[in-house]
Amino acid sequence: MYGKRSNGKEHGVVLTKSEVAKSMLDLIGYTSNIDLSKKVIVEPSAGEGVFVVEIIERLFISSKKYSYDFQEALTNLHFYEINEQSVFSLNEMISILLKDKEIYNLHQIVHQGDYLTEDVPKADYIIGNPPYVRHENIPENSKTKYKSLFKTFNQRSDLYIPFFEKSLYRLKPDGALCFISSNRWLKNQYGKSLRHLISQRFNLYQAINLEQASPFEEEVLAYPSIFHIRNNGSNINSYFYELNNINGLSKIQNNSVKPVREIRLGTTKGEWFSHNTYEMKNRINLSLIEAQNFKIGIGVATGKDSVFIRKDFKEEVEKELLIPILTSKDLKGDTFNWKGYYLINPYNSDGSLINLENYPKAKKYFFRNNEVLQKRHVAKKNILNWYKTIDKVYIDLVKQPKILLPDITGNKFIFIDEGKFYPHHNLYFISSNSIEELKILACFLMSEFVKNQLNENGNKMNGGYCRWQSQNLRKILIPYIHAIPSNYRERLIELYENMEIENINKLISSIDYSNIKQTVGQLTIFEPIDDYRVG
């Protein structure tokens, strides 16, 4: 339904290890040592049946212990699967499993269809591994349908987001949901609506980070965590754990592993990981980056880089339409090395599209590529503007000094373009008219002072790298740069120019922030607003 991944398997299909499935059932209390005869359990995406087998086995053992009709109790099991072949395989597997228990006439417990649109019964337990499908891989007709059904499915949500919402609303009072899914929604903007819903209506008992624990049958960049949520109000503390081995799941159940974080979700309005930063704001004199005359942005998305970005444009189009462009590949291994690529700019300085009649070379070039350009979504919305880029190009940005931040990078040093290049879509930027202030800001961005905030507000990638995304940059708090004593400012600029990262961090760690506010009053234009004032 969602196409193939690079390994040949379908998008959304990532199989859970059986020991993880068992631990998840233990976590929510679906165990054979209690009477399960009336307990309704739902699995939204049954796949190859790792949860199915364990659920049936536990129900069977419970029926023997509490002397109830196992076959009748099977009607409380509901397994959903969208793939027809998987449904056939599941039914075959269940038939073999039940024949060993002398059950031959089986009520239909596997439902073929889209869980998100099916009529799902209210459940005591909902458990599973919802499909991992990026927003761009979800069919457009499905996106439209899901957006009309689920308030949390917005922006660039992954498919697992509406699986959470649907399941939460199908829980009985005190019912439990347990999913293993990507943890990106904990901090990303697209997860904010889901976080808010949980904060207001439900209790997230536990979130267990398994990024280092290999919970799946294959190695995937899925950033997995287990989430245990209950429908019993919204007034308890939530506990966040990190494990480097799935064997640690049993230790959490035995309370022999301490959580790495505890949050009272009902007081956060969906901002679960920013409370420490905001508490810090009230203790010392800090402000948001954009409150200090900096601008945060992202580079241009073209919709077809192979057409709009090339090295050999000079023979193809008019010189005045060419802009030197930087991509993340130009900033590798703590080096700044422009590879010589140019962007063809289809916009006038006022933001309007150029008239191709005025640029015969560009007209010939664009028409040579018109078939591939007209297939883009941005062109289909307005066919007359078929040669536009997705984002407008603002030519003044080229000459603007700017910090350059690749979205995902292992670089330790942060580079500044002093006004020669336009950034590509895989680069975030922070611009200012003052190169000196950008150098000071870059020092803070390289420091543990800011990295600790990023870990609070943003997602870490595999390898422990933070993501430089605008939504995270706009939450970072820094001292008022004009209020930092001049000797500190001069020393930070010197350290930046010499690329002395370790000494930058030492100096920033040594700054006495409590004294900064004493000089702020002399700088009226940068004096902090009341929300940020200390004392």
C-alpha positions as CSV (number, residue, x, y, z in Angstrom):
1,M,0.0,0.0,0.0
2,Y,2.8,2.4,0.9
3,G,5.5,1.3,-1.6
4,K,8.8,-0.5,-1.0
5,R,11.8,0.4,1.2
6,S,15.3,0.1,0.0
7,N,15.6,-3.5,1.4
8,G,12.6,-4.6,-0.7
9,K,10.1,-4.7,2.3
10,E,7.0,-2.5,2.4
11,H,7.1,0.9,4.2
12,G,5.5,0.4,7.6
13,V,6.6,-3.2,8.0
14,V,9.1,-3.5,10.9
15,L,8.7,-6.7,12.9
16,T,9.0,-6.7,16.7
17,K,11.0,-9.4,18.5
18,S,8.9,-11.9,20.4
19,E,10.6,-11.1,23.8
20,V,9.7,-7.4,23.4
21,A,6.0,-8.3,22.6
22,K,5.9,-10.5,25.8
23,S,7.4,-7.7,27.9
24,M,4.8,-5.2,26.5
25,L,2.0,-7.5,27.4
26,D,3.5,-7.9,30.9
27,L,3.8,-4.1,31.2
28,I,0.0,-3.5,30.7
29,G,-1.1,-6.5,32.7
30,Y,-2.4,-8.9,30.1
31,T,-1.0,-11.9,31.8
32,S,-2.1,-15.5,32.2
33,N,-2.2,-15.3,36.0
34,I,-5.4,-13.2,35.9
35,D,-8.9,-13.9,34.7
36,L,-8.9,-12.7,31.0
37,S,-12.3,-14.2,30.1
38,K,-14.0,-10.8,29.7
39,K,-11.0,-8.7,28.7
40,V,-11.2,-7.2,25.2
41,I,-7.8,-6.8,23.5
42,V,-7.1,-5.2,20.1
43,E,-4.0,-5.2,17.9
44,P,-4.2,-2.5,15.2
45,S,-1.5,-3.8,12.8
46,A,-1.1,-7.6,13.3
47,G,1.6,-8.2,10.6
48,E,3.1,-11.6,11.0
49,G,1.5,-12.3,14.3
50,V,4.2,-11.9,17.0
51,F,1.6,-10.4,19.4
52,V,-1.2,-12.7,18.2
53,V,0.6,-15.9,19.2
54,E,1.5,-14.6,22.7
55,I,-2.0,-13.2,23.3
56,I,-3.7,-16.5,22.4
57,E,-1.3,-18.5,24.5
58,R,-1.9,-16.3,27.5
59,L,-5.6,-16.5,27.1
60,F,-5.5,-20.3,26.9
61,I,-3.4,-20.6,30.1
62,S,-5.7,-18.2,31.9
63,S,-8.8,-20.2,30.8
64,K,-7.3,-23.4,32.4
65,K,-6.5,-21.6,35.6
66,Y,-9.9,-19.9,36.0
67,S,-12.0,-22.6,34.3
68,Y,-13.8,-20.6,31.7
69,D,-14.7,-21.3,28.0
70,F,-11.5,-20.6,26.0
71,Q,-13.3,-20.7,22.7
72,E,-15.9,-18.2,23.8
73,A,-13.2,-15.9,25.3
74,L,-11.5,-15.9,21.9
75,T,-14.3,-13.6,20.6
76,N,-12.7,-10.8,22.7
77,L,-9.6,-10.8,20.5
78,H,-9.5,-8.4,17.6
79,F,-6.5,-8.3,15.2
80,Y,-6.5,-5.9,12.4
81,E,-4.3,-6.1,9.2
82,I,-4.5,-4.2,6.0
83,N,-2.5,-6.5,3.8
84,E,-4.5,-9.4,2.3
85,Q,-1.6,-11.8,2.1
86,S,-0.7,-11.2,5.8
87,V,-4.4,-11.8,6.8
88,F,-4.3,-15.1,5.0
89,S,-1.0,-16.1,6.7
90,L,-2.4,-15.0,10.1
91,N,-5.5,-17.1,9.7
92,E,-3.5,-20.1,8.7
93,M,-1.2,-19.7,11.7
94,I,-4.0,-19.2,14.2
95,S,-5.8,-22.3,12.8
96,I,-2.7,-24.5,13.4
97,L,-2.3,-23.0,16.8
98,L,-5.9,-23.6,17.9
99,K,-6.0,-27.1,16.5
100,D,-3.4,-28.0,19.0
101,K,-5.9,-26.8,21.6
102,E,-8.7,-28.8,20.0
103,I,-10.5,-25.7,18.6
104,Y,-11.7,-26.2,15.1
105,N,-14.6,-23.8,14.5
106,L,-13.1,-20.3,14.9
107,H,-15.0,-17.0,15.2
108,Q,-13.4,-14.4,12.9
109,I,-10.8,-12.6,15.0
110,V,-8.6,-11.3,12.2
111,H,-10.1,-8.3,10.4
112,Q,-8.8,-7.3,7.0
113,G,-9.0,-3.6,6.5
114,D,-7.6,-0.2,7.4
115,Y,-7.7,0.0,11.2
116,L,-7.9,3.8,11.0
117,T,-11.3,3.6,9.3
118,E,-12.7,0.4,10.7
119,D,-15.4,0.2,13.5
120,V,-13.2,-0.9,16.3
121,P,-14.7,-2.1,19.6
122,K,-13.9,-0.5,23.0
123,A,-11.0,-2.3,24.5
124,D,-9.4,-3.0,27.8
125,Y,-6.0,-3.3,26.1
126,I,-4.7,-2.1,22.7
127,I,-1.2,-3.2,21.9
128,G,1.1,-3.5,19.0
129,N,3.6,-1.9,16.6
130,P,1.8,0.6,14.4
131,P,3.1,1.1,10.9
132,Y,6.1,3.4,10.3
133,V,5.3,5.4,7.2
134,R,6.7,8.9,6.5
135,H,4.3,11.6,5.5
136,E,5.6,11.8,1.9
137,N,5.0,8.0,1.4
138,I,1.3,8.1,2.5
139,P,-1.0,8.2,-0.5
140,E,-2.6,11.6,-1.0
141,N,-6.2,10.3,-0.8
142,S,-5.4,8.6,2.5
143,K,-3.9,11.8,3.9
144,T,-7.0,13.7,3.1
145,K,-9.2,11.1,4.7
146,Y,-7.0,10.8,7.8
147,K,-6.9,14.6,8.3
148,S,-10.7,14.7,8.3
149,L,-10.8,12.0,11.0
150,F,-7.9,12.8,13.3
151,K,-7.0,16.1,14.8
152,T,-3.4,14.9,15.6
153,F,-2.7,14.0,12.0
154,N,-1.3,17.4,10.9
155,Q,1.8,19.0,9.4
156,R,4.1,16.2,8.3
157,S,2.9,13.5,10.7
158,D,4.1,9.9,10.4
159,L,1.3,7.4,9.9
160,Y,1.7,6.0,13.5
161,I,0.3,9.3,14.9
162,P,-3.4,8.7,14.0
163,F,-2.9,5.1,15.2
164,F,-2.3,6.6,18.7
165,E,-5.3,8.9,18.5
166,K,-7.7,6.2,17.2
167,S,-6.5,3.8,19.9
168,L,-6.6,6.2,22.8
169,Y,-10.3,7.0,22.0
170,R,-11.1,3.2,21.8
171,L,-9.9,2.5,25.3
172,K,-12.4,1.6,28.0
173,P,-12.1,3.5,31.3
174,D,-8.8,2.5,32.9
175,G,-7.9,0.7,29.6
176,A,-4.2,0.4,28.7
177,L,-2.5,1.2,25.4
178,C,1.0,-0.1,24.7
179,F,2.8,0.7,21.4
180,I,6.3,0.3,20.3
181,S,6.9,3.2,17.8
182,S,9.2,5.9,16.8
183,N,9.9,8.4,19.5
184,R,10.1,11.4,17.1
185,W,6.7,12.6,18.2
186,L,7.9,13.3,21.7
187,K,9.7,16.5,20.6
188,N,8.9,17.1,17.0
189,Q,6.4,19.8,16.0
190,Y,4.1,17.3,14.3
191,G,3.7,15.4,17.6
192,K,2.5,18.5,19.6
193,S,-1.2,17.8,19.1
194,L,-0.8,14.2,20.3
195,R,1.3,15.3,23.3
196,H,-1.4,17.8,24.1
197,L,-4.2,15.2,23.8
198,I,-2.4,12.8,26.1
199,S,-1.6,15.6,28.6
200,Q,-5.2,16.6,28.8
201,R,-7.1,13.3,28.7
202,F,-4.8,10.4,29.5
203,N,-1.8,9.2,31.5
204,L,1.5,8.3,29.9
205,Y,2.7,5.9,32.6
206,Q,6.0,5.0,30.9
207,A,8.1,5.8,27.9
208,I,11.1,3.5,27.3
209,N,13.7,4.5,24.9
210,L,15.1,1.5,23.0
211,E,17.2,3.2,20.4
212,Q,20.3,1.3,21.6
213,A,18.5,-2.0,22.4
214,S,17.6,-3.5,19.0
215,P,14.0,-4.4,19.6
216,F,13.2,-5.4,16.0
217,E,14.0,-8.3,13.8
218,E,16.1,-6.1,11.5
219,E,18.2,-3.1,12.1
220,V,16.3,0.1,11.1
221,L,16.6,3.8,11.8
222,A,13.3,3.9,13.6
223,Y,14.2,5.5,16.9
224,P,12.0,3.1,18.8
225,S,10.4,3.5,22.2
226,I,7.7,1.7,24.1
227,F,4.8,3.8,25.3
228,H,2.4,2.7,28.0
229,I,-0.6,4.9,28.3
230,R,-3.8,4.6,30.3
231,N,-7.3,6.0,30.1
232,N,-7.6,7.1,33.8
233,G,-7.3,10.8,33.9
234,S,-4.3,13.1,33.6
235,N,-2.9,13.7,37.0
236,I,0.0,11.4,37.5
237,N,3.8,11.6,36.9
238,S,5.2,10.1,33.7
239,Y,8.5,8.2,33.8
240,F,11.0,8.1,31.0
241,Y,13.6,5.3,30.7
242,E,16.5,4.5,28.5
243,L,17.7,0.9,27.9
244,N,20.7,-0.4,25.9
245,N,19.4,-4.0,26.0
246,I,15.9,-5.4,25.8
247,N,16.6,-7.6,28.8
248,G,16.2,-4.4,30.9
249,L,12.5,-4.4,30.2
250,S,11.9,-6.9,33.0
251,K,13.9,-4.7,35.4
252,I,11.6,-1.8,34.7
253,Q,8.6,-4.0,35.6
254,N,10.4,-5.0,38.8
255,N,11.2,-1.3,39.6
256,S,14.9,-2.1,39.6
257,V,15.7,0.5,36.9
258,K,15.5,4.2,37.7
259,P,13.9,6.5,35.2
260,V,16.1,9.2,33.5
261,R,13.3,11.7,33.7
262,E,10.0,12.3,35.5
263,I,7.4,14.7,34.1
264,R,4.0,15.8,35.3
265,L,2.3,16.0,31.9
266,G,-0.9,17.7,33.0
267,T,1.0,21.0,33.6
268,T,3.0,21.1,30.3
269,K,0.4,21.7,27.6
270,G,2.3,19.3,25.3
271,E,5.7,20.8,25.8
272,W,7.1,17.9,27.7
273,F,10.8,18.5,27.5
274,S,11.1,22.3,27.7
275,H,10.2,22.8,31.3
276,N,13.8,22.8,32.5
277,T,14.7,25.4,30.0
278,Y,11.9,27.7,31.0
279,E,12.8,27.3,34.6
280,M,16.3,28.3,33.6
281,K,14.9,31.4,31.9
282,N,13.4,32.5,35.2
283,R,16.7,32.1,37.0
284,I,19.1,33.9,34.8
285,N,19.0,36.7,32.2
286,L,18.4,34.9,28.9
287,S,16.3,35.5,25.8
288,L,15.3,33.6,22.7
289,I,17.6,34.0,19.7
290,E,15.1,35.8,17.5
291,A,14.5,38.3,20.3
292,Q,18.0,39.7,19.6
293,N,17.6,40.8,16.0
294,F,18.6,37.4,14.5
295,K,16.5,35.7,11.9
296,I,16.1,31.9,11.8
297,G,15.3,30.2,8.4
298,I,15.8,27.3,6.1
299,G,17.3,27.3,2.6
300,V,15.5,26.9,-0.7
301,A,13.6,23.7,-1.7
302,T,13.4,23.5,-5.5
303,G,11.4,20.4,-6.1
304,K,13.9,19.2,-8.6
305,D,17.5,19.9,-7.7
306,S,18.9,18.1,-10.7
307,V,17.4,20.8,-12.9
308,F,17.8,23.9,-10.7
309,I,21.2,23.2,-9.2
310,R,24.2,22.4,-11.4
311,K,27.9,23.2,-11.8
312,D,27.8,23.9,-15.5
313,F,25.1,26.5,-15.8
314,K,27.3,29.2,-17.3
315,E,26.9,27.8,-20.8
316,E,23.2,27.2,-20.4
317,V,21.5,30.3,-18.9
318,E,22.0,34.0,-18.4
319,K,24.7,34.9,-15.8
320,E,22.4,37.2,-13.8
321,L,20.1,34.3,-12.9
322,L,22.8,32.3,-11.3
323,I,23.4,32.2,-7.5
324,P,26.2,30.3,-5.8
325,I,24.4,27.8,-3.5
326,L,25.7,25.9,-0.5
327,T,24.5,22.4,0.6
328,S,25.2,20.3,3.6
329,K,27.8,18.5,1.4
330,D,29.9,21.7,1.4
331,L,30.2,21.5,5.2
332,K,31.7,18.1,6.0
333,G,34.4,17.0,8.5
334,D,34.6,20.5,10.1
335,T,35.6,22.0,6.7
336,F,33.9,24.7,4.6
337,N,34.5,23.7,1.0
338,W,32.1,25.0,-1.7
339,K,31.8,22.5,-4.5
340,G,31.0,25.1,-7.1
341,Y,27.2,24.6,-7.6
342,Y,24.9,27.3,-8.7
343,L,21.1,27.8,-8.4
344,I,19.2,29.1,-11.3
345,N,16.9,31.7,-9.8
346,P,13.5,32.0,-11.5
347,Y,12.4,35.0,-9.5
348,N,12.7,38.8,-9.7
349,S,13.9,40.8,-6.8
350,D,10.3,41.6,-5.8
351,G,9.4,37.9,-5.6
352,S,7.6,37.6,-8.9
353,L,8.5,35.0,-11.5
354,I,10.8,36.1,-14.3
355,N,9.3,36.5,-17.8
356,L,11.1,33.8,-19.8
357,E,10.8,36.0,-22.9
358,N,13.4,38.2,-21.3
359,Y,15.9,35.4,-20.8
360,P,16.1,33.3,-24.0
361,K,18.8,31.0,-22.7
362,A,16.9,30.2,-19.5
363,K,13.7,29.8,-21.6
364,K,15.4,27.2,-23.8
365,Y,16.8,25.4,-20.7
366,F,13.5,25.3,-18.8
367,F,11.5,24.1,-21.8
368,R,14.1,21.4,-22.4
369,N,13.2,20.2,-18.8
370,N,9.5,21.2,-18.8
371,E,8.2,17.6,-18.7
372,V,9.9,16.7,-15.4
373,L,9.2,20.2,-13.9
374,Q,5.5,20.0,-14.7
375,K,5.1,16.7,-12.9
376,R,6.0,18.4,-9.5
377,H,3.2,19.1,-7.1
378,V,4.1,22.8,-6.9
379,A,3.7,23.0,-10.7
380,K,0.4,21.2,-10.8
381,K,-1.1,23.7,-8.4
382,N,-0.5,26.5,-11.0
383,I,0.6,25.2,-14.3
384,L,1.4,28.7,-15.6
385,N,4.2,28.8,-13.0
386,W,5.6,25.4,-13.9
387,Y,9.2,26.6,-13.8
388,K,9.1,28.0,-10.2
389,T,10.9,26.5,-7.2
390,I,8.9,25.3,-4.2
391,D,10.3,28.1,-2.1
392,K,10.8,31.7,-3.3
393,V,14.3,32.8,-3.7
394,Y,15.1,36.1,-1.8
395,I,18.2,37.4,-3.5
396,D,19.1,39.7,-0.6
397,L,19.8,36.6,1.5
398,V,23.0,35.9,-0.5
399,K,24.7,39.1,0.8
400,Q,23.4,38.6,4.3
401,P,26.0,37.2,6.9
402,K,24.6,33.9,8.3
403,I,25.4,31.0,10.5
404,L,25.0,27.7,8.5
405,L,23.5,24.7,10.3
406,P,23.2,21.3,8.4
407,D,20.1,19.6,9.7
408,I,22.0,16.4,10.6
409,T,25.7,16.7,11.0
410,G,28.7,15.3,12.9
411,N,30.5,18.6,12.7
412,K,31.7,20.1,15.9
413,F,32.4,23.5,14.4
414,I,29.7,25.9,13.1
415,F,30.6,27.9,10.0
416,I,29.5,31.4,9.0
417,D,28.9,32.6,5.4
418,E,30.0,36.3,5.4
419,G,27.7,37.0,2.5
420,K,28.5,35.0,-0.7
421,F,26.1,32.1,-0.9
422,Y,22.4,31.0,-0.9
423,P,21.6,28.1,1.4
424,H,20.0,24.9,0.2
425,H,17.0,23.3,1.9
426,N,19.2,20.9,3.9
427,L,20.7,23.9,5.6
428,Y,19.2,26.0,8.4
429,F,20.6,29.5,8.9
430,I,20.6,32.3,11.4
431,S,21.2,35.7,9.8
432,S,22.2,39.1,11.1
433,N,23.8,42.3,9.9
434,S,26.7,41.8,12.4
435,I,29.3,39.2,11.7
436,E,30.8,39.7,15.2
437,E,27.5,38.9,16.8
438,L,27.1,35.8,14.6
439,K,30.5,34.6,15.8
440,I,29.5,35.0,19.4
441,L,26.2,33.3,18.8
442,A,28.0,30.5,17.0
443,C,30.2,30.0,20.1
444,F,27.0,29.5,22.2
445,L,25.6,27.1,19.7
446,M,28.8,25.0,19.9
447,S,28.7,25.0,23.7
448,E,27.3,22.4,26.2
449,F,25.1,25.3,27.4
450,V,23.1,25.1,24.2
451,K,23.5,21.4,23.5
452,N,21.9,20.6,26.8
453,Q,18.9,22.7,25.7
454,L,18.7,20.9,22.4
455,N,18.7,17.6,24.1
456,E,15.7,18.9,26.1
457,N,13.8,20.3,23.2
458,G,14.9,18.3,20.2
459,N,15.5,14.8,18.9
460,K,18.9,13.2,18.8
461,M,19.8,11.1,15.8
462,N,21.7,7.9,15.8
463,G,25.2,8.7,16.9
464,G,23.9,11.2,19.5
465,Y,23.9,14.2,17.1
466,C,21.3,16.9,17.7
467,R,19.2,18.1,14.9
468,W,19.5,21.8,13.9
469,Q,15.8,22.4,13.1
470,S,14.1,25.8,13.2
471,Q,11.5,24.5,15.6
472,N,14.3,23.7,18.0
473,L,16.4,26.7,17.4
474,R,13.5,29.0,18.2
475,K,13.3,27.5,21.7
476,I,17.0,28.0,22.6
477,L,17.8,30.6,25.2
478,I,21.0,32.6,25.2
479,P,22.4,35.6,27.2
480,Y,21.8,39.0,25.7
481,I,24.9,39.3,23.5
482,H,25.1,43.1,24.0
483,A,25.0,42.6,27.7
484,I,27.9,40.2,27.9
485,P,31.0,42.1,29.1
486,S,33.2,43.3,26.2
487,N,36.2,41.3,27.3
488,Y,34.2,38.1,27.1
489,R,32.8,39.1,23.7
490,E,36.2,39.9,22.3
491,R,37.7,36.6,23.6
492,L,34.8,34.6,22.2
493,I,35.3,36.1,18.7
494,E,39.0,35.4,18.9
495,L,38.4,31.7,19.9
496,Y,35.8,31.4,17.1
497,E,38.2,32.7,14.5
498,N,40.9,30.2,15.8
499,M,38.3,27.4,15.9
500,E,39.2,26.6,19.5
501,I,36.0,24.7,20.4
502,E,37.2,23.3,23.7
503,N,38.2,26.7,25.0
504,I,34.9,28.3,23.7
505,N,33.0,25.8,25.9
506,K,35.2,26.5,28.9
507,L,34.8,30.3,28.5
508,I,31.0,30.1,28.1
509,S,30.8,27.8,31.2
510,S,32.7,30.4,33.2
511,I,30.5,33.3,32.4
512,D,28.7,34.6,35.5
513,Y,25.2,35.1,34.1
514,S,23.9,36.6,37.3
515,N,26.0,39.7,36.6
516,I,25.0,40.2,33.0
517,K,21.7,41.8,34.0
518,Q,23.6,44.7,35.7
519,T,24.8,46.0,32.3
520,V,21.5,45.5,30.4
521,G,19.9,48.7,31.6
522,Q,22.6,50.7,29.8
523,L,21.5,49.1,26.5
524,T,17.9,50.2,26.2
525,I,17.2,48.6,22.8
526,F,18.3,45.2,24.1
527,E,16.8,45.5,27.5
528,P,14.8,42.3,28.2
529,I,11.0,42.4,28.3
530,D,9.3,41.6,31.6
531,D,8.8,37.9,30.8
532,Y,12.5,37.4,30.8
533,R,13.5,39.8,33.6
534,V,15.1,38.4,36.7
535,G,14.8,39.7,40.3
